[in-house]
Amino acid sequence: MVDEAEEYSAKEFKKLLPAVKGVACTIDTKWHNRVIVAYPAVREPFSKGTPFGPASKEGLSVQQAFNRCAAWAWAAHTERTGEEAPFDFNA
C-alpha cells in the first residue's frame, strides 16, 4: 500500500500558496502525519498544521489537510496585502 502522503509533494502544494518570502509547506510523515504551512503573518500564529490520515480525528486526506492550511495562509495574506486567494480552499 502506497502512503497517501507520497502521492503529494510539498513543493507542488507550495505553488498554490501566496508567493511571498517566508512561505513554506511541509508534509510531515515522520512524527505526526500532518501538513504544515508557514506564512509571515502580521501577528501570531505564523504557521498552521493540520493532521491527516489516522492522525486526524476527522479522517482528513492530505489534500483536505493542505486545503485547511492554505485557507489560513491566504486569509493572513489577504489581511496583509488585500490580495485574495485564486481558489476556494474551503470548498
TAJOUR-V499755 format. One record per backbone hydrogen bond with DSSP energy under -0.5 kcal/mol. NH is the residue of the N-H (numbers start at 1). CO is the residue of the C=O. If there is no record, write none. Layout:
# TAJOUR-V499755
nh co
NH CO
NH CO
This chain:
# TAJOUR-V499755
nh co
6 3
7 3
7 4
8 5
13 9
14 10
15 11
15 12
16 13
17 14
20 18
23 20
24 38
26 36
28 26
28 34
29 27
34 28
35 50
36 26
37 48
38 24
39 46
41 39
48 37
50 35
52 33
53 60
55 52
56 53
57 55
59 56
65 61
66 62
67 63
68 64
69 65
70 66
71 67
72 68
73 69
74 70
75 71
76 72
77 73
78 74
79 75
80 76
81 77
82 77
82 78
89 87
91 88
